[in-house]
Amino acid sequence: MLYFILRRIGMVIPTFIGVSLFAFALIHLIPGDPVTVMGGERGMTATERAELEAMLGLDKPIWVQYFQYIGNVLQGDLGTSYVSREPVMSEFLTLFPATIELTVCAAIFASVVGLTLGILAAVRRGGLLDHTVMTISLTGYSMPIFWWGLLLMLLFSVNLGWTPVSGRMDVIYWIDEVTGFMLIDTLLSDEEGAFTAAVQHLILPSIVLGTIPMAVIARMTRSSMLEVLGEDYIRTARAKGLSKRRIIVKHALRNALIPVITVMGLQVGLLLSGAILTETIFAWPGIGKWLVESISRRDYPVVQGGLLLIATIIILVNLLVDLMYGVVNPRVRHSK
Amino acid sequence: MRKGLSLFAGAALATAMATSAAADTFVYCSEGSPEGFNPAFYTSGTTFDASSRTLFNRLVEFERGETNIVPGLAESWDISDDGLTYTFHLRENVKFHQRSDFRPSRDFNAEDVLFSFNRQMNENHPYHEVSNKDYAYFGYMGMGEAIESIRAIDDYTVEFKLSSPNATFLANLAMDFASIHSAEYADEMMEAGTPTKVDQTPIGTGPFILAQYRKDSLIRYVAHNAYWEGKADIDRLVFSITPDASVRYAKLRAGECHHMVYPNPADVAEMQDDPNINVLSQPGLNVGYLAFNTNKEPFGDERVRQALNIATNKEAILEAVYRGAGQIAKNPIPPTMWSYNEDVVDYDYDTEYAKQLLAEAGYPDGFETDIWAMPVQRPYNPNARRMAELIQADWARIGVEAEIVSYEWGEYLERSQNGEHQTMMLGWTGDNGDPDNFLNTLLSCQAAETGGNRAFWCNEEFDGLVQQALRTTDMEERTALYEEAQVVFKADAPWITIAHSVVFEPVRPEVKGYKMSPFGSHYFYGVSLEE
């Protein structure tokens, strides 16, 4: 098992170097530079331009910039935003809890609903329930997030008034930031009703963000379950006279889950990229909007640092998923 | 700042809210997070709304809803006959904000004025390098060169000496960057070793006190009870940061905010039909134009420029591109600005006459050229690409074949500043409400050298009028000079003046007393909520 873990961790390092180089190259390859964007319609003189470039370190050759950047990253310094002049890491840490809160809730929604629907569809294969689930998941998968979000918002928030339109919290509550997670901070504060308000604010964004992963998980669970349900050992279990419930939960699901877990791990990337759109629609103060704005402003440190941090999280989650196979399926950890 | 800032204890505020259940909270759905809270560093209206217009005052102010200058922290001022010395008589009994982390021991006085300007002007000032940012507008408006010295004559009199007569000086002092900070707070923070707090959580004399800021989420203010013009009608002001226009609209409809900015043009008609929304509108302080590069043939010939002006159907552009949210521009300055010349006659759309002019200039069969179109939406031009297509079709009718060119925004600005274009679209939004800010910045001979003048047009008569107006302090005289300059501009036609956009601001019907600012800023003192 230890060898397995070390080998998996060893594979992370080249991926990490690749991502850092890619993020750096990508933002520098896009035409337009931050200094010109700062000048706007007004423009600037050659002297002002040179001063600003020197201040931002953009006057050095590009490969020097890259190695300096990597050197700083290895020491834990992701640089300072050109626009706000705040350290990238501190901006990220301020905004990231909101994104995590949203992504985790969306992931829970996607997994619980997706797994349940997938299992039900597989068990009642070919029936009305199966067809309904497959239609829902196909529709969910093809739903453009922006449109879906606005649709739900107009229906539930504007017309029915059941949920708040956007944001993380009603303006009447005064919540001090302790952990950055609104669900926890509202419990820590003595504002009555604030926790309920925080939950209400989470409902629509979580559903919108979780819809596509939910559809993927439902379809994957269904097909994987169907495959397993046709195996000989299931027939044996049936022949032994085990209850249907026991066969499905104990024998079938456990084996069917392996590909599903892989898919769930891959959904983290999808969730984080989807979060960018969802955050924009619901005015959710996470890292999505921060990254999009920094691209149009050519705020190199924020784009590079943000991409690197997100990539790190995706790599780590998938590492965790890989390690989890080992737990779920002994064959994986013993293979060389 | 990592954990967001909170300057009032939550419990204290909760108590305050419980005791005055009827306390009015005004919620403004803003479009983005401010870059910071010291307006001297920044240039965006989003930042000014959140900082200078709520937290601060200036020596002089723009009258609410107008572009003219009224007394602010200076009750009155004298200008010497040579136009070189400005003496300001300061208002007494003006209180600074009081917060849990700062209690001012004295009222506003000359020391605060000196601090606020010297910090920006004097490189050796202990605060000059704090926060390590540029003093953007101080530089743009040429304040460093304009001001020779500032001194306090006594506690309530400050004298500015200028290096040359500059009629825009007063208007510049009403701009956001000239906001007056508390010198006492700055001293205290320097002693405490936290000087950057002066920029992050500043203390001013303005109608609202900064209470809490959470990036991309909200900004909270409470009314300044001891405000010198009287406490604001609303007790609390919240900026609910909502980047998407459709969502701001949804929040306004659901009653989650009282006022929103920048609606989608497509939504305006529906809003106007909604009894629960009042749509305010006003022409913006801007102009969208197409500049001919007069350094390149055939645009050195004014007959060619006139012909293309005449060949362009602006009515159609207004309809298709601005969709009612604009008005045709005939002058390079907007109609809300003083000295706007009503008598200037615009070029009428007339394809036949345009052809004739072009033939006279030696191009009976037209010529090939380019039209540069911005890749981004700007306040003065919602869709440059579409506009370029319409102009392209208009010009084709007189034989001028234009290719549409576009670059990424930064690239676009840089290449056009270098004069790589033949014709290009751009625009301008005013800074200080002074015509000089358009005519000198965009069309002077000096601007042709620095690139601000994208037509590279240098007309001695026009330039003479504009420079003379800058040295004159008499308003009537200045008005006459600018009116004449607009006539010269129109005849020589270095631009096609296309349109001034119209700005819409939807508010809930319970909002009373709100006045739109011609500068496009948002100002909530004087606003009240009616049940």
Chai-1 contact restraints between the chains, C-beta under 6 A:
chainA,res_idxA,chainB,res_idxB,connection_type,confidence,min_distance_angstrom,max_distance_angstrom,comment,restraint_id
A,P31,B,E408,contact,1.0,0.0,6.0,A-B,restraint_1
A,P31,B,E411,contact,1.0,0.0,6.0,A-B,restraint_2
A,G32,B,E408,contact,1.0,0.0,6.0,A-B,restraint_3
A,G32,B,G410,contact,1.0,0.0,6.0,A-B,restraint_4
A,G32,B,E411,contact,1.0,0.0,6.0,A-B,restraint_5
A,D33,B,G410,contact,1.0,0.0,6.0,A-B,restraint_6
A,T36,B,G410,contact,1.0,0.0,6.0,A-B,restraint_7
A,T36,B,L413,contact,1.0,0.0,6.0,A-B,restraint_8
A,T36,B,E414,contact,1.0,0.0,6.0,A-B,restraint_9
A,V37,B,G410,contact,1.0,0.0,6.0,A-B,restraint_10
A,G43,B,Q417,contact,1.0,0.0,6.0,A-B,restraint_11
A,G43,B,G451,contact,1.0,0.0,6.0,A-B,restraint_12
A,G43,B,G452,contact,1.0,0.0,6.0,A-B,restraint_13
A,S90,B,R2,contact,1.0,0.0,6.0,A-B,restraint_14
A,T94,B,R2,contact,1.0,0.0,6.0,A-B,restraint_15
A,T94,B,K215,contact,1.0,0.0,6.0,A-B,restraint_16
A,L150,B,S246,contact,1.0,0.0,6.0,A-B,restraint_17
A,M153,B,A250,contact,1.0,0.0,6.0,A-B,restraint_18
A,S157,B,A254,contact,1.0,0.0,6.0,A-B,restraint_19
A,V158,B,A250,contact,1.0,0.0,6.0,A-B,restraint_20
A,V158,B,R253,contact,1.0,0.0,6.0,A-B,restraint_21
A,V158,B,A254,contact,1.0,0.0,6.0,A-B,restraint_22
A,V165,B,A250,contact,1.0,0.0,6.0,A-B,restraint_23
A,V165,B,K251,contact,1.0,0.0,6.0,A-B,restraint_24
A,V165,B,A254,contact,1.0,0.0,6.0,A-B,restraint_25
A,V165,B,E256,contact,1.0,0.0,6.0,A-B,restraint_26
A,S166,B,V247,contact,1.0,0.0,6.0,A-B,restraint_27
A,V171,B,V27,contact,1.0,0.0,6.0,A-B,restraint_28
A,V171,B,V238,contact,1.0,0.0,6.0,A-B,restraint_29
A,W174,B,G10,contact,1.0,0.0,6.0,A-B,restraint_30
A,W174,B,L13,contact,1.0,0.0,6.0,A-B,restraint_31
A,D176,B,S6,contact,1.0,0.0,6.0,A-B,restraint_32
A,D176,B,G10,contact,1.0,0.0,6.0,A-B,restraint_33
A,E177,B,K3,contact,1.0,0.0,6.0,A-B,restraint_34
A,E177,B,G4,contact,1.0,0.0,6.0,A-B,restraint_35
A,T280,B,D244,contact,1.0,0.0,6.0,A-B,restraint_36
A,I281,B,D244,contact,1.0,0.0,6.0,A-B,restraint_37
A,A283,B,T242,contact,1.0,0.0,6.0,A-B,restraint_38
A,A283,B,V247,contact,1.0,0.0,6.0,A-B,restraint_39
A,P285,B,D216,contact,1.0,0.0,6.0,A-B,restraint_40
A,P285,B,S217,contact,1.0,0.0,6.0,A-B,restraint_41
A,K289,B,D216,contact,1.0,0.0,6.0,A-B,restraint_42
